[in-house]
């Protein structure tokens, strides 16, 4: 069984601007993923200086396929696992519904 661990925001940064959620339930590999930590730090510090809106969906998919984590609505780290686009919530990765919002480039940030 793939045991999940709680990654507390307080363990990866001091004094986050946004403290909720206070932790994310992650697998061991995601728990140690520095690219995910950087995305979560940007979200919780509300610091997007290294990010920009993508010109098109290809920029988003390039990051997803490279193992990086684009941001959705400045609130969610998004990953690509097993052929599925997923977003991170406190209790782990959830399948991302492909609604009209998902296709609006203004909702995405890439680096």
C-alpha positions in Angstrom: 0.0 0.0 0.0 1.3 3.5 -0.9 1.5 5.3 2.5 0.7 9.0 2.4 2.3 11.6 4.5 1.2 15.1 5.6 3.4 17.9 4.2 2.8 20.8 6.5 3.1 24.2 4.9 5.0 25.3 8.1 7.6 22.7 7.3 8.5 24.3 3.9 8.1 28.0 4.7 8.0 30.4 7.6 5.0 32.7 8.0 2.9 31.9 5.0 0.6 34.6 3.7 -2.1 32.0 3.2 -2.1 29.3 5.8 -5.1 27.2 4.5 -4.8 24.4 3.8 -2.2 23.9 6.4 -1.1 20.6 5.0 -1.3 18.3 1.9 -1.6 14.6 2.0 1.1 13.2 -0.4 2.9 10.1 -1.5 6.6 9.8 -0.4 7.8 10.8 -3.9 5.6 13.9 -4.0 6.5 14.7 -0.4 10.1 15.2 -1.4 9.4 16.9 -4.8 11.2 20.2 -4.8 9.2 21.5 -7.9 6.0 20.8 -6.0 7.4 22.6 -2.9 8.2 25.7 -5.1 4.6 25.7 -6.5 3.1 25.5 -3.0 5.4 28.2 -1.7 4.3 30.5 -4.6 0.6 29.8 -3.7 1.0 30.2 0.0 3.2 33.3 -0.2 1.0 34.8 -3.0 4.3 35.4 -4.8 4.0 34.8 -8.6 6.9 36.9 -9.8 8.5 33.9 -11.6 5.2 33.0 -13.3 3.3 34.4 -16.2 0.0 33.6 -18.1 0.6 31.1 -20.9 0.1 32.2 -24.5 -1.6 28.9 -25.3 -2.4 25.5 -23.9 0.9 24.1 -25.2 2.8 26.0 -22.5 0.6 24.4 -19.8 1.1 20.9 -21.3 4.8 21.4 -21.7 5.1 22.0 -18.0 2.8 19.1 -17.1 4.8 16.7 -19.3 8.1 17.9 -17.9 7.0 17.0 -14.3 6.5 20.6 -13.2 3.4 22.1 -11.7 1.6 25.0 -13.3 -0.8 26.9 -11.1 -4.6 27.1 -11.6 -6.5 30.2 -10.4 -3.4 31.1 -8.2 -4.7 28.5 -5.8 -3.9 25.0 -7.0 -0.8 23.2 -8.1 -1.7 21.0 -11.1 0.1 17.8 -12.1 -0.1 15.2 -14.8 -0.2 11.6 -13.5 -1.1 8.4 -15.4 -2.6 10.3 -18.3 -4.8 12.5 -16.1 -4.6 16.1 -15.2 -4.9 16.4 -11.4 -5.0 19.3 -8.9 -3.8 19.2 -5.3 -6.1 19.7 -2.4 -5.4 19.1 1.3 -6.5 15.4 1.1 -4.4 14.7 -2.0 -4.6 14.8 -5.8 -8.0 15.0 -7.4 -9.0 14.6 -11.1 -9.4 18.0 -12.7 -12.7 18.5 -14.4 -12.3 19.9 -17.9 -14.8 22.7 -17.6 -14.7 25.9 -19.6 -12.5 27.4 -16.8 -9.8 24.9 -17.6 -9.5 26.2 -21.1 -9.3 29.8 -20.2 -5.6 30.8 -20.3 -6.2 33.6 -17.8 -6.8 31.0 -15.1 -3.3 29.5 -15.5 0.2 30.5 -14.4 3.4 28.9 -15.8 7.0 29.7 -15.3 
